[in-house]
Each structure stands twice: as C-alpha cells, then as structure tokens.
Amino acid sequence: MPKLPRPFWQVLLIVLGDNQSEKLTCEECTAMMEYLADRAIEGASIDDLKSTANSLFRFCTECKNHYQRHIIELERKVLLRGTP
C-alpha cells in the first residue's frame, strides 16, 4: 500500500518548527511554495515569505536550487512594481 501524503498542516508545522531531522518530499515543497505564492497575492510581507521559503529549503536542497531562481525573479518584479 503506498504511503499517504502528509496533511498540509503537518508540512507547515515542520517548516515553521526547528526539527532538522524531518525531510520533505519535492511535492510537499511545491505545495509550500504554492501556499507562499497565495500569501504574496494576498499582500503578505515579501520579507516574511522569503524567510519562510528559506526555512523550507533546509529540508530539500534540490528544491532550493529549483525555486531560488523563481524567488529572485519574483523579488525583481515586486521591486519594479513598487517604483514610480
């Protein structure tokens, strides 16, 4: 029987906690990044979101390498949008 995916609230607790022994799957990292993107659309602080994303990446270096480019691009777009 295949392993059931963890509920999102458990993934969120892992990322926001300090348990370094837990590992996340790439699917869980993707779900977290989608959650952070939704929060950005809702107006959450970019600095807070970036901090949470960096916390997420200590669980999966492969995802860090993949998403780092996207985060830099998002920051650039947000900064450009904020300039008159």
Beta strands, then each sheet from edge to edge (+ up, - down):
end
